[in-house]
Amino acid sequence: MVRVNVFIHNLSAERFWDVDKPLPPVRIATNLNGVGIN
C-alpha cells in the first residue's frame, strides 16, 4: 500500500512539475517521508 501511494504521488508530482514551477518544499518532504517508510 505504501509503495502504491508513493508511486501515485510521484506521478502526480511529475505532472504538476511539468505544468507548474519546481516542486514546493511540502511535496519534497512528503516524498522523503514516503521513501523513509519504505
DRENKOL-917884 format. One record per residue (C-alpha): residue in one letter; x negated, y, z negated. Coordinates in nm, 4 decimals. Layout:
BEGIN
REC type        X        Y        Z
REC    A        X        Y        Z
...
// end
This chain:
BEGIN
REC type        X        Y        Z
REC    M   0.0000   0.0000   0.0000
REC    V  -0.2740   0.2439  -0.0943
REC    R  -0.4616   0.1769   0.2281
REC    V  -0.1487   0.2326   0.4355
REC    N  -0.0862   0.5616   0.2548
REC    V  -0.4410   0.6795   0.3207
REC    F  -0.4144   0.5756   0.6855
REC    I  -0.0900   0.7719   0.7323
REC    H  -0.2492   1.0676   0.5517
REC    N  -0.5458   1.0611   0.7868
REC    L  -0.3192   1.0545   1.0935
REC    S  -0.1171   1.3491   0.9608
REC    A  -0.4352   1.5378   0.8737
REC    E  -0.5702   1.4845   1.2257
REC    R  -0.2501   1.6141   1.3834
REC    F  -0.2386   1.9181   1.1578
REC    W  -0.6094   1.9775   1.2111
REC    D  -0.5571   1.9823   1.5886
REC    V  -0.2766   2.2372   1.5685
REC    D  -0.3844   2.4258   1.2569
REC    K  -0.7088   2.5619   1.1155
REC    P  -0.9580   2.3414   0.9261
REC    L  -0.8049   2.1275   0.6525
REC    P  -0.7302   2.3145   0.3300
REC    P  -0.9128   2.2009   0.0139
REC    V  -0.5961   2.0399  -0.1225
REC    R  -0.5794   1.7938   0.1663
REC    I  -0.9506   1.7152   0.1374
REC    A  -0.9073   1.6469  -0.2360
REC    T  -0.6142   1.4150  -0.1641
REC    N  -0.8204   1.2235   0.0914
REC    L  -1.1095   1.1903  -0.1552
REC    N  -0.8693   1.0608  -0.4215
REC    G  -0.7284   0.8028  -0.1787
REC    V  -1.0774   0.6837  -0.0894
REC    G  -1.1678   0.6631  -0.4589
REC    I  -0.8612   0.4493  -0.5315
REC    N  -0.9600   0.2098  -0.2551
// end
